[in-house]
Amino acid sequence: MDFADPDFLSPEQKLREQEVIARCVNLMHDERSRYEKQAQTLLASSSFIVEDLTYCLAYSIQGDRFICDSTSNTSVSQSFSIEVPMPSTQEEQIETLIELFAQSEAGLIL
């Protein structure tokens, strides 16, 4: 399939994409207070980890970037990394981190 083709995703992949986007939006709303606390922790310490039985999300600040490395603790889900530029103001940094946390957790749905 050609990546220039806007329909290069299969119907199953399109459905999965829609599910992840919807989950991300819901998480940004429902988990906002937890994400704000996590953002403050990350900004203060430059790294932290969220882990449960199925995954490990390692967040860090590297230079002018926020990084999330996800490692699967099961054979069902896949590992991935997300890297986003760090904005200049603290308010923008917190909003960016809220989005990063939601994106990384939304990507874990099966």
C-alpha positions as CSV (number, residue, x, y, z in Angstrom):
1,M,0.0,0.0,0.0
2,D,1.1,3.5,-0.8
3,F,1.4,5.9,2.2
4,A,0.4,8.8,-0.2
5,D,-3.0,7.1,-0.5
6,P,-5.3,8.5,2.2
7,D,-7.1,5.1,2.4
8,F,-4.0,3.1,3.1
9,L,-5.5,1.9,6.4
10,S,-7.6,-1.3,6.4
11,P,-11.1,-1.0,7.8
12,E,-9.9,-2.7,11.0
13,Q,-7.1,-0.2,11.3
14,K,-9.4,2.7,10.8
15,L,-11.7,1.4,13.5
16,R,-8.8,0.9,15.9
17,E,-7.6,4.5,15.1
18,Q,-11.1,5.9,15.9
19,E,-11.2,3.9,19.1
20,V,-7.8,5.2,20.2
21,I,-8.7,8.8,19.4
22,A,-12.0,8.5,21.3
23,R,-10.2,6.9,24.2
24,C,-7.6,9.7,24.2
25,V,-10.2,12.4,24.3
26,N,-12.1,10.7,27.1
27,L,-8.9,10.2,29.1
28,M,-7.9,13.9,28.7
29,H,-11.2,14.8,30.3
30,D,-11.7,12.0,32.9
31,E,-8.1,11.7,34.1
32,R,-7.2,15.4,34.0
33,S,-6.5,15.9,37.7
34,R,-4.3,12.7,37.8
35,Y,-2.5,13.9,34.6
36,E,-1.9,17.3,36.1
37,K,-0.2,15.7,39.2
38,Q,1.8,13.5,36.9
39,A,2.9,16.5,34.9
40,Q,4.1,18.3,38.0
41,T,6.0,15.2,39.1
42,L,7.7,14.8,35.7
43,L,8.6,18.5,35.6
44,A,10.0,18.4,39.1
45,S,12.0,15.1,38.8
46,S,12.6,14.8,35.0
47,S,11.3,11.2,35.0
48,F,8.8,8.8,36.4
49,I,7.2,5.4,35.7
50,V,3.6,4.2,35.6
51,E,3.4,0.4,35.7
52,D,0.8,-2.3,36.1
53,L,0.5,-6.0,35.2
54,T,0.3,-5.3,31.4
55,Y,2.6,-2.4,30.7
56,C,5.3,0.0,31.9
57,L,5.2,3.6,30.8
58,A,8.5,5.4,31.4
59,Y,8.3,9.2,31.0
60,S,11.3,11.4,30.9
61,I,12.6,14.8,29.8
62,Q,15.5,14.6,27.4
63,G,16.8,18.0,26.3
64,D,13.9,19.9,24.9
65,R,11.7,16.8,24.5
66,F,9.1,14.9,26.5
67,I,9.6,11.1,26.0
68,C,7.3,8.2,26.7
69,D,8.6,4.7,26.3
70,S,6.0,2.0,26.6
71,T,7.1,-1.6,27.3
72,S,4.6,-4.4,27.2
73,N,4.6,-6.9,30.1
74,T,2.4,-9.3,28.0
75,S,2.6,-10.9,24.6
76,V,-0.7,-9.3,23.6
77,S,0.3,-5.6,23.4
78,Q,3.2,-3.9,21.6
79,S,5.8,-1.6,22.8
80,F,6.0,2.0,21.5
81,S,7.7,5.3,22.0
82,I,6.3,8.9,21.8
83,E,8.4,12.0,21.6
84,V,7.1,15.5,21.6
85,P,8.8,19.0,21.8
86,M,8.7,20.7,25.1
87,P,6.9,24.1,25.0
88,S,8.5,27.1,26.6
89,T,5.9,28.0,29.3
90,Q,4.9,25.8,32.2
91,E,1.2,26.1,31.3
92,E,1.9,24.8,27.8
93,Q,4.1,22.1,29.2
94,I,1.4,20.8,31.5
95,E,-1.2,20.8,28.7
96,T,1.3,19.0,26.4
97,L,2.0,16.4,29.1
98,I,-1.7,15.9,29.7
99,E,-2.0,15.1,26.0
100,L,1.0,12.8,26.1
101,F,-0.3,10.9,29.1
102,A,-3.7,10.4,27.4
103,Q,-2.1,9.4,24.1
104,S,0.2,6.9,25.7
105,E,-2.6,5.3,27.8
106,A,-5.1,5.3,24.9
107,G,-2.5,3.5,22.8
108,L,-2.6,0.6,25.2
109,I,-6.2,-0.4,24.5
110,L,-6.6,-3.8,22.8
